[in-house]
Amino acid sequence: MTERSEQRPKLEIQTDDLKPIDLLCPFPADEMETFEVSKDVGNVKNNSAELLNSK
């Protein structure tokens, strides 16, 4: 069995020089990606793998 920490993706940020306040800054908009999804994604009752491929 793998440890829980091994299952989660690692952050690609060096946190040695960061202070907690540095984490509160907004993410740069030019580095964001958007994806069109169906209305079904917004409903918490829907929980299936097909939502990943829906538009």
Helices and strands as residue ranges (DSSP letters): H 4-7, G 20-24, G 29-31, G 39-42, G 49-53
